[in-house]
């Protein structure tokens, strides 16, 4: 494995670890205000978009390697990422007004910016 590939694999591992830590924090600590959920939805929507792009790039790499089974798996994964991005976008929009209305005073001013 080249140094470049190792760096890419390390970045993917770090992303997976970060998401696992987020899940653990949500399970054990939860969130206090809807504004926090709104921000989390925002970040996850961004992650889903980045995942969609990463999977598309992996698909291209798979095509270069001429392995039809791998290309099919990447295509299916990419569709899942697109669907996830859509669902998260809808959830983000749905929570927005709740986040603003239920935010404490100092958080409302931050929500406006």
Buried (B, 14 or more C-beta within 10 A) or exposed (E): EEEEEEEBEEEEEEBEEEEEEBEEEEEEEEEEBBBBBBBBBBEBBEBBBEBBEBBBEBBEEBEEEEEEEBBEBBBEBBEBBBEBBEEBBEBBEEBBEBBBEBBEEEBBEEBEE
